[in-house]
Every structure is written in C-alpha cells, then in structure tokens.
C-alpha cells in the first residue's frame, strides 16, 4: 500500500510506503506530518511529544499523536545528546571576543597550558562581541557535561551564565566593577588609568588625547580606564585637558578585519594631529597604540620627542626594541592560570554553586622608551 498526501508547508510530496504493517518514509517525519496523520494541531503534537508541563490533553488525543509518531517512525530530538557529542566532561569552553588581539590569544594559551597540566581539553570560541552569537553558544552548551566555562570578557548574558553555573562552573576574567554571582578573576582598570595619567602628569604633559575603540557601558574595562585618566587629570592637572576620540566597531566589522584595532589607532591619530597642543596619546590598549605609532611615524613625528605614547595590557610585542611601549602590566598568563584553578576547585567543593570567589590582580606601570617630557608647544599669539 502506498499513501500520498500533500505537505502544505513546502508543497512537497511525502511518500509513505506500507509493507506488512511497516511504514517506510523517503524523508524524516516532522511534527506537521504527525499532526496531519493524527488530525490535531502541530502545537498539540509538540506539547504532547515533549511532555510539556502544565498542559493536559484527552487520553484519546495523546494516543492518536503517539500512534502517528510511531507509524511514521518519528524520533524525538534530544538537545542534550547533540551537546554531549560536541563536548566531554574533561573540556573547558573558553569564550573570547577575538584571538586576533594578542591579549586574548595569550590568555587563551595560558588557559590551555594550565588545563593541559591536569589532562583537561580546551575549546576556544570567538564571539566578536556579538550578543546574539554569545547567546546562541550558551544555549548550545546549557545542560551539557562541560568541565567548565571561562569568559575572557564581560558577558552580555549574565543571567543565563548564572543559571548555567548551577551545573557547570563558570569563571569570568573581568573588571572588578561588576557584581555577578560568579567566580571572577579581576583587575582594577580604573586604577590602571589613574597610574598612566599620573605618569604623564609627572612628566609634564598637560594636554593629552585618549583614543579608543567603541566606548560603551558593556565594555567596562574601556570605560573604567578612561574614567581613571579623566578624573586624575581633573584632580591633579585641572588646567590641562583630555581630548577623547573613539570609533565604533560593529561585531561584523570585528569579525571581518583582524587588524581593526591597529587601524582605529592609526585613523584617530591622523585626526588628532591638527590639535597642536596635544603632546601625549593614551591608547585603550597596546594594539591601538601600535596604530598610533604607525600614524606618527608616517608623518615623521618622533616618539617620544614629539609625542609620548601609552597603552594597556603589556602585550609581548610592546617589549620589542623598535616599539618599546610604555604600558600597564595586567598579568595575562597568571589570570588564565587562576581561572582554570578556580574551575578545578569548584569541581571539588561541596558548597558549589552557593558561593563565589573573586581574585584581584594588581597592575604595574611598565615605563619604556615611548614616553618622555613634552615638546615645547606653540605659544598662543
């Protein structure tokens, strides 16, 4: 016997062959197929097969749906099974904005090295600071048997991470300003901004510029670094000024261009050169600072004789002789190591997940050849 009926959703013909009481389908059965065969709605089929709580149906209706599903050979999808195939109990998932920045690449490698010491595996996932992308990945791993999750930036979906933390240990490598019920490895980016501002003021720089990628409350480290610089200048150098220049970068742009941070530093510096009273430039991070340096050197400006340059993070290229960037040490490798240790301790703590631990790293100013006393600025006529 062969039964042919129309699929209204895609106007495709579904062929069902019946031989000796068995049904053979040329494609996998769907909820629509079951609904048509049982004579009920698709939503009713979904609720019955998924045993939705708080909803009841007549026994006759339930039997019709179950019989139709059996006849059509429908197998209910189990989302958790898909996750288990992707991850195992010895895996740590690491979320990064993008490993194109050596800060996140170094942090991810430090995590992997520490995890390897204990026979743990690491999977790295770039989010490109996309809220929807981050949410999609978190929903995929929710309910899995991951060993742990490490977010190397401020997450958008904090509430979901706190929920996941009930079964999977979560650690955030973050700025200390956040109040989350999660384990965190923190640095005080506000104090880091203060430290750089004090250094420039001590050298004699009254008018400086601050260049940054997108400045938004979700990017707490960027905001806090800027606040530290601004408030220090207001307090210690009230007659000076801090000119703030930023450029918004979308997640799509960040994904498509691995060099976007250096380009931001380059482009904003070209705009700043018309401000003749500026004698120093603070970049949001070392990658942006490299772009600042490129722009100044292209315009035959000397560093630090004409402009002093500072960054944050103390990336490994910053110590290169031809760069020699003054920056803030944020102990990237140590933060990665501690994040893994916190997850391991969580796994062995009976009180988990009813407590949270916060570790704060103190930063250090690393003075190199990119900063010096200010040049003599043009006198006002």
Order of alpha helices (4+ residues) and beta strands (2+ residues): beta-beta-beta-alpha-alpha-alpha-alpha-beta-alpha-beta-alpha-beta-alpha-beta-beta-alpha-beta-alpha-beta-alpha-alpha-beta-alpha-beta-beta-alpha-beta-beta
